[in-house]
Amino acid sequence: MEYRVDILKEKLPSIRHDIYWNNPVTSCKKCSLCDNVISNYKDKPWFKFFCYQLVQNLENSAEFNSYNSHEVRERRCKSLMYWMYDKKKNNFKKKKKKKKKKGTNHET
């Protein structure tokens, strides 16, 4: 399986970006921003996970993009926007499925 992933990373830059955006957060300088958010979702695990990843991705993008051309920076910015949309969409789908399952359990 790992071999196939390596081939895909070489052939499809979008796969490489997906892996890059989804890296787990080990540490980031500004992750404390997520702890200082004023929101009802602040203490939800999914929010913290998303926020920490987003902050880390923004930090990394700022660092890496400083060496890239305008075209590459724009592509990476769009890629990050798609990543955020995908995270939001997938989280919403999971919540919707859980609600449906809970609803069917109450009916039986």
N, C-alpha and C positions, 0 to 999 in steps of 0.2 A: 504494500500500500504506500509506504513512504516513497518508494521509487516512482510511482505514478504521480504523487504530489510534486516531486522534484521536476518531473517532465512537464507537468502542467504549469508550474511556476516559470519554467523557461519559455514555454510556448505562449502563455497567456499572462500578460502583465496584470490584468485585472485580478487574477487569482493571487498574485504576489501582494497586491494592494489589500485584498480582503484579509489575508493572513496578517499583514502589517497592522491594519486597523484593529483587528481582533486580538492582538497580543494582550496577555494578562498584564495588569498593572502591578509592577513591583514597587516602584517608587516614582514620585514626580514632585517637582518643586512646588507646584501650585495646587496640589490635590486638596489642600485645606479649603480652597474655594467651595468645594462641594459640601463641606461641613458647615459653612457659613451661609448657605442658601436659605432664604425665607420661603418655605413651601410646605404644603401638607405632605408632600412625598419625600421630604428630606431624609426621613429615617427608614424608608422602604429599601430593602436590599437591592431590588432591581434599579432603583434610582441611583443609589450610591455606585453600583457597578457601572452603570451607563455614564454617570458624571465623571468618575475617576478615569474611565477609558477615554472619554471625550477630552478631558483636560490633558491627559498624557498625549493623545494624538495631536492636539493643538500645539503643545510644547514641541513635540518631535517635528511636526510640520514646519514650525517657525525656524527651527534649527536647520533641517535638511533643505528646505526651500530657499534658504538664503543663497545657496550655491546653484540654483536651477534657473533656467530661462523663464520668461514670463509664461510661455506656452505650457511648460511642464508644471509650473506653480498653479496655473488655472486648472489643468487636468486633475491635479491632486486635490485641489479645493473641491471640485465637483465630485470626485471620488469620496471625499469625506462627507459631503452632503448626502450622497447616496447611502453611505454607511449609516449615518444618523437616521435617515428615513427607514432603512431596513431594520435597524434595531427597534425603532418605535413600532413599526408595523408588526414585527414578530412578537414583541411584548404584548401588543394589543390583541393579537390572535390568541396567544396563550391564555390571557385573562378571559377572553370570550369563551374559549373552550371549557375553561374551569367553571364558568358560570353556567354553561349549558349542562355540564355533567352534574353540577349541584342541583339544577332544576329538575333533571330526570330522576335523580335519587329521591327527591321529595315527592315525586308523583307516584313512585312505586311503593 
